[in-house]
Amino acid sequence: MATCEHLSQAGDPAATTPEGCEECLAGGGRWVHLRRCLECGHVGCCDSSPAKHATAHFHATGHPVMQSYEPGEQWRWCFVDSRMG
């Protein structure tokens, strides 16, 4: 099975809004779980959240890899290859 180059090359930037989803905080929204972009550090809400800002961030920027921003979770997801790492 081939490895995902996006997952293997992902960075580890600091979270831009460590307290929560950037867009939800700005607009008074709510989130279920948080995801951090491993290219720019953007923090967005997951697809179980009403606004799905992490996926929207991928579609707007093309940044391929998000990591769970939940305490104790380390998994990563590549939107391009639909692979978990």
Backbone atoms as SQL, in Angstrom:
CREATE TABLE atoms (id INTEGER PRIMARY KEY, chain TEXT, resi INTEGER, resn TEXT, atom TEXT, x REAL, y REAL, z REAL);
INSERT INTO atoms VALUES
  (1, 'A', 1, 'MET', 'N', 0.836, -1.172, 0.000),
  (2, 'A', 1, 'MET', 'CA', 0.000, 0.000, 0.000),
  (3, 'A', 1, 'MET', 'C', 0.891, 1.249, 0.000),
  (4, 'A', 2, 'ALA', 'N', 0.621, 2.162, -0.905),
  (5, 'A', 2, 'ALA', 'CA', 1.413, 3.390, -1.027),
  (6, 'A', 2, 'ALA', 'C', 1.143, 4.308, 0.162),
  (7, 'A', 3, 'THR', 'N', 2.167, 5.055, 0.518),
  (8, 'A', 3, 'THR', 'CA', 1.997, 6.019, 1.594),
  (9, 'A', 3, 'THR', 'C', 1.509, 7.341, 1.010),
  (10, 'A', 4, 'CYS', 'N', 0.871, 8.121, 1.823),
  (11, 'A', 4, 'CYS', 'CA', 0.367, 9.427, 1.414),
  (12, 'A', 4, 'CYS', 'C', 1.471, 10.453, 1.625),
  (13, 'A', 5, 'GLU', 'N', 1.921, 11.077, 0.549),
  (14, 'A', 5, 'GLU', 'CA', 3.001, 12.056, 0.659),
  (15, 'A', 5, 'GLU', 'C', 2.573, 13.277, 1.459),
  (16, 'A', 6, 'HIS', 'N', 1.297, 13.622, 1.434),
  (17, 'A', 6, 'HIS', 'CA', 0.820, 14.776, 2.204),
  (18, 'A', 6, 'HIS', 'C', 0.970, 14.522, 3.700),
  (19, 'A', 7, 'LEU', 'N', 0.603, 13.331, 4.135),
  (20, 'A', 7, 'LEU', 'CA', 0.727, 12.991, 5.558),
  (21, 'A', 7, 'LEU', 'C', 2.195, 12.949, 5.973),
  (22, 'A', 8, 'SER', 'N', 3.040, 12.370, 5.124),
  (23, 'A', 8, 'SER', 'CA', 4.452, 12.235, 5.499),
  (24, 'A', 8, 'SER', 'C', 5.195, 13.568, 5.469),
  (25, 'A', 9, 'GLN', 'N', 4.681, 14.545, 4.738),
  (26, 'A', 9, 'GLN', 'CA', 5.350, 15.842, 4.628),
  (27, 'A', 9, 'GLN', 'C', 4.667, 16.942, 5.446),
  (28, 'A', 10, 'ALA', 'N', 3.618, 16.607, 6.194),
  (29, 'A', 10, 'ALA', 'CA', 2.867, 17.611, 6.958),
  (30, 'A', 10, 'ALA', 'C', 3.737, 18.261, 8.023),
  (31, 'A', 11, 'GLY', 'N', 3.515, 19.536, 8.229),
  (32, 'A', 11, 'GLY', 'CA', 4.253, 20.287, 9.244),
  (33, 'A', 11, 'GLY', 'C', 3.577, 20.193, 10.601),
  (34, 'A', 12, 'ASP', 'N', 3.956, 21.116, 11.480),
  (35, 'A', 12, 'ASP', 'CA', 3.386, 21.165, 12.829),
  (36, 'A', 12, 'ASP', 'C', 3.311, 22.620, 13.299),
  (37, 'A', 13, 'PRO', 'N', 2.541, 23.455, 12.584),
  (38, 'A', 13, 'PRO', 'CA', 2.471, 24.873, 12.954),
  (39, 'A', 13, 'PRO', 'C', 1.668, 25.082, 14.229),
  (40, 'A', 14, 'ALA', 'N', 1.937, 26.177, 14.899),
  (41, 'A', 14, 'ALA', 'CA', 1.157, 26.545, 16.080),
  (42, 'A', 14, 'ALA', 'C', -0.275, 26.871, 15.663),
  (43, 'A', 15, 'ALA', 'N', -1.206, 26.575, 16.545),
  (44, 'A', 15, 'ALA', 'CA', -2.616, 26.881, 16.292),
  (45, 'A', 15, 'ALA', 'C', -2.813, 28.393, 16.245),
  (46, 'A', 16, 'THR', 'N', -3.562, 28.861, 15.250),
  (47, 'A', 16, 'THR', 'CA', -3.818, 30.291, 15.124),
  (48, 'A', 16, 'THR', 'C', -4.815, 30.784, 16.171),
  (49, 'A', 17, 'THR', 'N', -5.743, 29.939, 16.551),
  (50, 'A', 17, 'THR', 'CA', -6.716, 30.279, 17.605),
  (51, 'A', 17, 'THR', 'C', -6.808, 29.088, 18.550),
  (52, 'A', 18, 'PRO', 'N', -5.895, 28.977, 19.501),
  (53, 'A', 18, 'PRO', 'CA', -5.855, 27.815, 20.379),
  (54, 'A', 18, 'PRO', 'C', -7.114, 27.626, 21.227),
  (55, 'A', 19, 'GLU', 'N', -7.932, 28.665, 21.353),
  (56, 'A', 19, 'GLU', 'CA', -9.122, 28.550, 22.184),
  (57, 'A', 19, 'GLU', 'C', -10.325, 27.953, 21.455),
  (58, 'A', 20, 'GLY', 'N', -10.254, 27.776, 20.123),
  (59, 'A', 20, 'GLY', 'CA', -11.372, 27.158, 19.413),
  (60, 'A', 20, 'GLY', 'C', -11.381, 27.465, 17.931),
  (61, 'A', 21, 'CYS', 'N', -12.488, 27.116, 17.277),
  (62, 'A', 21, 'CYS', 'CA', -12.660, 27.324, 15.842),
  (63, 'A', 21, 'CYS', 'C', -12.659, 28.822, 15.536),
  (64, 'A', 22, 'GLU', 'N', -11.771, 29.219, 14.645),
  (65, 'A', 22, 'GLU', 'CA', -11.606, 30.636, 14.323),
  (66, 'A', 22, 'GLU', 'C', -12.906, 31.283, 13.850),
  (67, 'A', 23, 'GLU', 'N', -13.584, 30.645, 12.906),
  (68, 'A', 23, 'GLU', 'CA', -14.812, 31.218, 12.354),
  (69, 'A', 23, 'GLU', 'C', -15.966, 31.182, 13.352),
  (70, 'A', 24, 'CYS', 'N', -16.086, 30.095, 14.106),
  (71, 'A', 24, 'CYS', 'CA', -17.152, 30.013, 15.110),
  (72, 'A', 24, 'CYS', 'C', -16.957, 31.067, 16.198),
  (73, 'A', 25, 'LEU', 'N', -15.732, 31.273, 16.618),
  (74, 'A', 25, 'LEU', 'CA', -15.455, 32.296, 17.626),
  (75, 'A', 25, 'LEU', 'C', -15.818, 33.684, 17.101),
  (76, 'A', 26, 'ALA', 'N', -15.492, 33.947, 15.845),
  (77, 'A', 26, 'ALA', 'CA', -15.762, 35.259, 15.257),
  (78, 'A', 26, 'ALA', 'C', -17.259, 35.497, 15.046),
  (79, 'A', 27, 'GLY', 'N', -17.990, 34.426, 14.724),
  (80, 'A', 27, 'GLY', 'CA', -19.406, 34.589, 14.400),
  (81, 'A', 27, 'GLY', 'C', -20.382, 34.099, 15.449),
  (82, 'A', 28, 'GLY', 'N', -19.881, 33.661, 16.585),
  (83, 'A', 28, 'GLY', 'CA', -20.770, 33.182, 17.636),
  (84, 'A', 28, 'GLY', 'C', -21.316, 31.789, 17.407),
  (85, 'A', 29, 'GLY', 'N', -20.633, 31.003, 16.571),
  (86, 'A', 29, 'GLY', 'CA', -21.076, 29.637, 16.302),
  (87, 'A', 29, 'GLY', 'C', -20.619, 28.671, 17.382),
  (88, 'A', 30, 'ARG', 'N', -20.944, 27.398, 17.174),
  (89, 'A', 30, 'ARG', 'CA', -20.538, 26.354, 18.117),
  (90, 'A', 30, 'ARG', 'C', -19.907, 25.207, 17.343),
  (91, 'A', 31, 'TRP', 'N', -19.116, 24.426, 18.058),
  (92, 'A', 31, 'TRP', 'CA', -18.460, 23.288, 17.425),
  (93, 'A', 31, 'TRP', 'C', -18.590, 22.056, 18.299),
  (94, 'A', 32, 'VAL', 'N', -18.349, 20.897, 17.655),
  (95, 'A', 32, 'VAL', 'CA', -18.363, 19.605, 18.347),
  (96, 'A', 32, 'VAL', 'C', -16.929, 19.199, 18.659),
  (97, 'A', 33, 'HIS', 'N', -16.083, 19.142, 17.624),
  (98, 'A', 33, 'HIS', 'CA', -14.666, 18.807, 17.764),
  (99, 'A', 33, 'HIS', 'C', -13.864, 19.777, 16.909),
  (100, 'A', 34, 'LEU', 'N', -12.579, 19.880, 17.213),
  (101, 'A', 34, 'LEU', 'CA', -11.716, 20.813, 16.502),
  (102, 'A', 34, 'LEU', 'C', -10.637, 20.096, 15.697),
  (103, 'A', 35, 'ARG', 'N', -10.233, 20.731, 14.595),
  (104, 'A', 35, 'ARG', 'CA', -9.171, 20.232, 13.731),
  (105, 'A', 35, 'ARG', 'C', -8.194, 21.375, 13.464),
  (106, 'A', 36, 'ARG', 'N', -6.900, 21.044, 13.396),
  (107, 'A', 36, 'ARG', 'CA', -5.861, 22.043, 13.120),
  (108, 'A', 36, 'ARG', 'C', -5.208, 21.727, 11.780),
  (109, 'A', 37, 'CYS', 'N', -5.109, 22.724, 10.920),
  (110, 'A', 37, 'CYS', 'CA', -4.453, 22.585, 9.629),
  (111, 'A', 37, 'CYS', 'C', -2.951, 22.459, 9.861),
  (112, 'A', 38, 'LEU', 'N', -2.342, 21.448, 9.263),
  (113, 'A', 38, 'LEU', 'CA', -0.912, 21.239, 9.458),
  (114, 'A', 38, 'LEU', 'C', -0.061, 21.980, 8.437),
  (115, 'A', 39, 'GLU', 'N', -0.680, 22.873, 7.685),
  (116, 'A', 39, 'GLU', 'CA', 0.099, 23.754, 6.812),
  (117, 'A', 39, 'GLU', 'C', 0.180, 25.165, 7.402),
  (118, 'A', 40, 'CYS', 'N', -0.945, 25.666, 7.925),
  (119, 'A', 40, 'CYS', 'CA', -0.944, 27.057, 8.398),
  (120, 'A', 40, 'CYS', 'C', -1.370, 27.233, 9.858),
  (121, 'A', 41, 'GLY', 'N', -1.867, 26.168, 10.497),
  (122, 'A', 41, 'GLY', 'CA', -2.268, 26.260, 11.898),
  (123, 'A', 41, 'GLY', 'C', -3.703, 26.690, 12.133),
  (124, 'A', 42, 'HIS', 'N', -4.457, 26.919, 11.073),
  (125, 'A', 42, 'HIS', 'CA', -5.870, 27.303, 11.211),
  (126, 'A', 42, 'HIS', 'C', -6.616, 26.251, 12.034),
  (127, 'A', 43, 'VAL', 'N', -7.423, 26.693, 12.980),
  (128, 'A', 43, 'VAL', 'CA', -8.249, 25.779, 13.772),
  (129, 'A', 43, 'VAL', 'C', -9.687, 25.931, 13.306),
  (130, 'A', 44, 'GLY', 'N', -10.265, 24.811, 12.866),
  (131, 'A', 44, 'GLY', 'CA', -11.649, 24.800, 12.394),
  (132, 'A', 44, 'GLY', 'C', -12.418, 23.671, 13.038),
  (133, 'A', 45, 'CYS', 'N', -13.729, 23.730, 12.904),
  (134, 'A', 45, 'CYS', 'CA', -14.590, 22.702, 13.501),
  (135, 'A', 45, 'CYS', 'C', -14.772, 21.527, 12.544),
  (136, 'A', 46, 'CYS', 'N', -15.075, 20.369, 13.113),
  (137, 'A', 46, 'CYS', 'CA', -15.184, 19.116, 12.369),
  (138, 'A', 46, 'CYS', 'C', -16.490, 19.037, 11.574),
  (139, 'A', 47, 'ASP', 'N', -16.632, 17.969, 10.809),
  (140, 'A', 47, 'ASP', 'CA', -17.832, 17.780, 9.996),
  (141, 'A', 47, 'ASP', 'C', -19.059, 17.396, 10.810),
  (142, 'A', 48, 'SER', 'N', -18.922, 17.090, 12.081),
  (143, 'A', 48, 'SER', 'CA', -20.076, 16.869, 12.950),
  (144, 'A', 48, 'SER', 'C', -20.601, 18.195, 13.508),
  (145, 'A', 49, 'SER', 'N', -19.837, 19.243, 13.320),
  (146, 'A', 49, 'SER', 'CA', -20.227, 20.584, 13.758),
  (147, 'A', 49, 'SER', 'C', -21.116, 21.219, 12.687),
  (148, 'A', 50, 'PRO', 'N', -22.005, 22.132, 13.075),
  (149, 'A', 50, 'PRO', 'CA', -22.926, 22.728, 12.095),
  (150, 'A', 50, 'PRO', 'C', -22.253, 23.381, 10.893),
  (151, 'A', 51, 'ALA', 'N', -21.151, 24.083, 11.083),
  (152, 'A', 51, 'ALA', 'CA', -20.553, 24.853, 9.986),
  (153, 'A', 51, 'ALA', 'C', -19.432, 24.134, 9.237),
  (154, 'A', 52, 'LYS', 'N', -18.858, 23.085, 9.780),
  (155, 'A', 52, 'LYS', 'CA', -17.821, 22.288, 9.101),
  (156, 'A', 52, 'LYS', 'C', -16.669, 23.153, 8.583),
  (157, 'A', 53, 'HIS', 'N', -16.145, 24.010, 9.436),
  (158, 'A', 53, 'HIS', 'CA', -15.122, 24.960, 9.008),
  (159, 'A', 53, 'HIS', 'C', -13.782, 24.323, 8.627),
  (160, 'A', 54, 'ALA', 'N', -13.419, 23.182, 9.199),
  (161, 'A', 54, 'ALA', 'CA', -12.147, 22.540, 8.817),
  (162, 'A', 54, 'ALA', 'C', -12.193, 22.093, 7.357),
  (163, 'A', 55, 'THR', 'N', -13.282, 21.468, 6.945),
  (164, 'A', 55, 'THR', 'CA', -13.429, 21.048, 5.548),
  (165, 'A', 55, 'THR', 'C', -13.519, 22.260, 4.641),
  (166, 'A', 56, 'ALA', 'N', -14.227, 23.295, 5.069),
  (167, 'A', 56, 'ALA', 'CA', -14.318, 24.526, 4.279),
  (168, 'A', 56, 'ALA', 'C', -12.931, 25.141, 4.092),
  (169, 'A', 57, 'HIS', 'N', -12.097, 25.065, 5.123),
  (170, 'A', 57, 'HIS', 'CA', -10.728, 25.583, 5.029),
  (171, 'A', 57, 'HIS', 'C', -9.950, 24.825, 3.951),
  (172, 'A', 58, 'PHE', 'N', -10.082, 23.509, 3.915),
  (173, 'A', 58, 'PHE', 'CA', -9.416, 22.723, 2.869),
  (174, 'A', 58, 'PHE', 'C', -9.886, 23.164, 1.484),
  (175, 'A', 59, 'HIS', 'N', -11.196, 23.293, 1.287),
  (176, 'A', 59, 'HIS', 'CA', -11.722, 23.676, -0.034),
  (177, 'A', 59, 'HIS', 'C', -11.289, 25.087, -0.433),
  (178, 'A', 60, 'ALA', 'N', -11.165, 25.983, 0.526),
  (179, 'A', 60, 'ALA', 'CA', -10.764, 27.366, 0.238),
  (180, 'A', 60, 'ALA', 'C', -9.271, 27.512, -0.030),
  (181, 'A', 61, 'THR', 'N', -8.454, 26.691, 0.632),
  (182, 'A', 61, 'THR', 'CA', -6.999, 26.866, 0.563),
  (183, 'A', 61, 'THR', 'C', -6.250, 25.755, -0.152),
  (184, 'A', 62, 'GLY', 'N', -6.828, 24.553, -0.181),
  (185, 'A', 62, 'GLY', 'CA', -6.117, 23.398, -0.726),
  (186, 'A', 62, 'GLY', 'C', -5.130, 22.785, 0.247),
  (187, 'A', 63, 'HIS', 'N', -5.081, 23.280, 1.482),
  (188, 'A', 63, 'HIS', 'CA', -4.186, 22.690, 2.493),
  (189, 'A', 63, 'HIS', 'C', -4.702, 21.288, 2.801),
  (190, 'A', 64, 'PRO', 'N', -3.902, 20.261, 2.531),
  (191, 'A', 64, 'PRO', 'CA', -4.428, 18.900, 2.509),
  (192, 'A', 64, 'PRO', 'C', -4.600, 18.185, 3.847),
  (193, 'A', 65, 'VAL', 'N', -3.818, 18.515, 4.880),
  (194, 'A', 65, 'VAL', 'CA', -3.812, 17.678, 6.088),
  (195, 'A', 65, 'VAL', 'C', -4.296, 18.449, 7.319),
  (196, 'A', 66, 'MET', 'N', -5.250, 17.830, 8.007),
  (197, 'A', 66, 'MET', 'CA', -5.738, 18.338, 9.290),
  (198, 'A', 66, 'MET', 'C', -5.393, 17.316, 10.361),
  (199, 'A', 67, 'GLN', 'N', -5.171, 17.813, 11.559),
  (200, 'A', 67, 'GLN', 'CA', -4.945, 16.938, 12.709),
  (201, 'A', 67, 'GLN', 'C', -6.021, 17.225, 13.740),
  (202, 'A', 68, 'SER', 'N', -6.439, 16.187, 14.450),
  (203, 'A', 68, 'SER', 'CA', -7.378, 16.412, 15.539),
  (204, 'A', 68, 'SER', 'C', -6.761, 17.403, 16.508),
  (205, 'A', 69, 'TYR', 'N', -7.574, 18.350, 16.963),
  (206, 'A', 69, 'TYR', 'CA', -7.115, 19.327, 17.945),
  (207, 'A', 69, 'TYR', 'C', -7.841, 19.082, 19.267),
  (208, 'A', 70, 'GLU', 'N', -8.134, 17.819, 19.513),
  (209, 'A', 70, 'GLU', 'CA', -8.776, 17.396, 20.750),
  (210, 'A', 70, 'GLU', 'C', -7.711, 16.838, 21.695),
  (211, 'A', 71, 'PRO', 'N', -7.827, 17.126, 22.991),
  (212, 'A', 71, 'PRO', 'CA', -6.845, 16.616, 23.958),
  (213, 'A', 71, 'PRO', 'C', -6.713, 15.093, 23.878),
  (214, 'A', 72, 'GLY', 'N', -5.479, 14.630, 23.817),
  (215, 'A', 72, 'GLY', 'CA', -5.197, 13.196, 23.807),
  (216, 'A', 72, 'GLY', 'C', -5.300, 12.529, 22.448),
  (217, 'A', 73, 'GLU', 'N', -5.716, 13.255, 21.409),
  (218, 'A', 73, 'GLU', 'CA', -5.822, 12.675, 20.071),
  (219, 'A', 73, 'GLU', 'C', -4.683, 13.185, 19.190),
  (220, 'A', 74, 'GLN', 'N', -4.093, 12.307, 18.406),
  (221, 'A', 74, 'GLN', 'CA', -2.969, 12.676, 17.540),
  (222, 'A', 74, 'GLN', 'C', -3.205, 12.343, 16.074),
  (223, 'A', 75, 'TRP', 'N', -4.350, 11.753, 15.735),
  (224, 'A', 75, 'TRP', 'CA', -4.548, 11.317, 14.355),
  (225, 'A', 75, 'TRP', 'C', -4.609, 12.499, 13.387),
  (226, 'A', 76, 'ARG', 'N', -4.254, 12.205, 12.137),
  (227, 'A', 76, 'ARG', 'CA', -4.256, 13.197, 11.070),
  (228, 'A', 76, 'ARG', 'C', -5.080, 12.666, 9.900),
  (229, 'A', 77, 'TRP', 'N', -5.629, 13.569, 9.086),
  (230, 'A', 77, 'TRP', 'CA', -6.444, 13.201, 7.935),
  (231, 'A', 77, 'TRP', 'C', -6.002, 13.990, 6.717),
  (232, 'A', 78, 'CYS', 'N', -5.803, 13.275, 5.602),
  (233, 'A', 78, 'CYS', 'CA', -5.483, 13.926, 4.339),
  (234, 'A', 78, 'CYS', 'C', -6.746, 13.991, 3.489),
  (235, 'A', 79, 'PHE', 'N', -7.201, 15.190, 3.196),
  (236, 'A', 79, 'PHE', 'CA', -8.397, 15.387, 2.373),
  (237, 'A', 79, 'PHE', 'C', -8.166, 14.956, 0.931),
  (238, 'A', 80, 'VAL', 'N', -6.967, 15.154, 0.404),
  (239, 'A', 80, 'VAL', 'CA', -6.665, 14.832, -0.990),
  (240, 'A', 80, 'VAL', 'C', -6.740, 13.332, -1.234),
  (241, 'A', 81, 'ASP', 'N', -6.093, 12.561, -0.383),
  (242, 'A', 81, 'ASP', 'CA', -6.002, 11.110, -0.562),
  (243, 'A', 81, 'ASP', 'C', -7.007, 10.322, 0.273),
  (244, 'A', 82, 'SER', 'N', -7.831, 11.009, 1.067),
  (245, 'A', 82, 'SER', 'CA', -8.799, 10.344, 1.963),
  (246, 'A', 82, 'SER', 'C', -8.111, 9.261, 2.785),
  (247, 'A', 83, 'ARG', 'N', -7.003, 9.663, 3.416),
  (248, 'A', 83, 'ARG', 'CA', -6.209, 8.721, 4.218),
  (249, 'A', 83, 'ARG', 'C', -5.996, 9.282, 5.610),
  (250, 'A', 84, 'MET', 'N', -5.983, 8.378, 6.564),
  (251, 'A', 84, 'MET', 'CA', -5.710, 8.743, 7.954),
  (252, 'A', 84, 'MET', 'C', -4.286, 8.348, 8.283),
  (253, 'A', 85, 'GLY', 'N', -3.661, 9.137, 9.092),
  (254, 'A', 85, 'GLY', 'CA', -2.292, 8.820, 9.477),
  (255, 'A', 85, 'GLY', 'C', -2.017, 9.150, 10.902);
